[in-house]
């Protein structure tokens, strides 16, 4: 059974992947979207932490999702604009 925390982070990653396709034509927008997504991820962590959820599970899924977003971005975007 999937936990609520895992569902929240999976949904965030799916939204990132969908939006990546929308911004794919402009490297500057992709760069902005990448950093904005990481910022939103930190906001999700803070919001969930305030509700008193398990911090171990919270930071596990935060780390996994952050790595997935980073890998998705860096595997598809050239480092040279």
C-alpha positions as CSV (number, residue, x, y, z in Angstrom):
1,X,0.0,0.0,0.0
2,X,1.3,3.4,-1.0
3,X,1.7,6.0,1.8
4,X,0.2,9.5,1.5
5,X,3.7,11.0,1.6
6,X,4.9,8.8,-1.3
7,X,1.7,9.8,-3.2
8,X,2.4,13.5,-2.7
9,X,6.0,13.2,-3.9
10,X,5.1,11.0,-6.9
11,X,2.4,13.5,-8.0
12,X,5.0,16.3,-7.8
13,X,7.4,14.3,-10.0
14,X,4.6,13.5,-12.5
15,X,3.7,17.2,-12.7
16,X,7.3,18.1,-13.2
17,X,7.6,15.6,-16.1
18,X,4.4,16.9,-17.7
19,X,5.6,20.5,-17.5
20,X,9.0,19.6,-18.8
21,X,7.4,18.6,-22.0
22,X,5.6,22.0,-22.2
23,X,8.8,24.0,-21.6
24,X,11.0,21.7,-23.8
25,X,11.4,24.3,-26.5
26,X,13.3,26.9,-24.3
27,X,16.4,26.0,-22.2
28,X,16.0,29.0,-20.0
29,X,12.4,28.0,-19.1
30,X,13.6,24.5,-18.4
31,X,16.3,25.9,-16.1
32,X,13.7,28.1,-14.3
33,X,11.3,25.2,-14.1
34,X,13.9,22.9,-12.6
35,X,14.9,25.2,-9.8
36,X,11.3,26.2,-9.1
37,X,10.3,22.6,-8.8
38,X,13.1,22.0,-6.3
39,X,11.9,25.0,-4.3
40,X,8.3,23.7,-4.4
41,X,9.6,20.3,-3.2
42,X,11.2,22.0,-0.1
43,X,7.9,23.8,0.5
44,X,6.0,20.4,0.5
45,X,8.5,19.1,3.0
46,X,8.0,22.0,5.3
47,X,4.2,21.8,5.0
48,X,4.2,18.0,5.8
49,X,6.8,18.4,8.6
50,X,4.4,20.9,10.3
51,X,1.6,18.3,10.3
52,X,3.7,15.9,12.3
53,X,4.3,13.1,9.8
54,X,7.2,10.6,10.2
55,X,10.4,12.5,9.5
56,X,12.3,9.4,8.3
57,X,9.7,8.6,5.7
58,X,9.4,12.3,4.8
59,X,13.1,12.8,4.1
60,X,13.4,9.5,2.4
61,X,10.8,10.4,-0.2
62,X,12.1,14.0,-0.4
63,X,15.6,12.7,-1.2
64,X,14.3,10.2,-3.8
65,X,12.1,12.7,-5.6
66,X,14.8,15.3,-5.6
67,X,17.2,12.8,-7.2
68,X,14.6,11.7,-9.7
69,X,13.9,15.4,-10.8
70,X,17.6,16.1,-10.9
71,X,18.4,13.0,-13.0
72,X,15.4,13.7,-15.3
73,X,16.6,17.3,-15.9
74,X,20.3,16.6,-16.4
75,X,19.7,13.6,-18.6
76,X,17.6,15.6,-21.1
77,X,19.2,19.1,-21.0
78,X,22.5,20.1,-22.5
79,X,24.7,21.9,-20.0
80,X,25.7,24.3,-22.7
81,X,22.9,26.6,-23.9
